[in-house]
Every structure is written in structure tokens, then in C-alpha cells.
Amino acid sequence: MNWKLIFGLSLFGLAMAIATVFVIPNKIEWMFWIPIFIFNAYLIAKNVSGKYFLYGFLVSLMNCVWITPIHMLFFNRMNSSQLCCGVAVSV
């Protein structure tokens, strides 16, 4: 198992977590994820001899490790600046 590859690819999740809080609105977030997924798939296919799905799954789990705490930490900022999703949240 190439944990260095998994950790390195999951850093895109860290970058996106920060970017979606401060820069990227929800409506266009998917436009950034698609190239990241394609790039991750390419690097996994190039550097791993098998178990491609497992590697992709582990990269996604590591993305959750980055994204969830950052979104929780900046919840109020996200809630006030990204009301484009149409969901009312009362806290």
C-alpha cells in the first residue's frame, strides 16, 4: 500500500476544503472536483499495479479527514457567505 501516494493525493481535498470556504462558491465547486478526480485516477493508474478502487476509496476517505473538520471549523463563515444553495439553517 502506497500511503505516500494516498496522502499526497488527499492534499487536493485539503486545498479544496479551504478554497470552498473562502473562494469557490457551491454552484461551481463540481467544476474543480472533476479535474481533480481525473488527475487522481491518472496518478493512481500510473503508480499502482492493482487495487485501483481501493486506492481511490482511501484517497476519498482521506479527503473527508481534511474537508469535514475545516468545514466544521468555518461553518458560520460558510453559512453566511454561501446561501446560494437555498437551504435555511437555524442555529
C-alpha positions, 0 to 999 in steps of 0.5 A: 500500500502506497500511503505516500501516494494516498496522502499526497493525493488527499492534499487536493481535498485539503486545498479544496476544503479551504478554497470552498470556504473562502473562494469557490462558491457551491454552484461551481465547486463540481467544476474543480472536483472533476479535474481533480478526480481525473488527475487522481485516477491518472496518478493512481493508474500510473503508480499502482499495479492493482487495487485501483478502487481501493486506492481511490476509496482511501484517497476519498476517505482521506479527503473527508479527514481534511474537508469535514473538520475545516468545514466544521471549523468555518461553518458560520463563515460558510453559512453566511457567505454561501446561501446560494444553495437555498437551504435555511439553517437555524442555529 
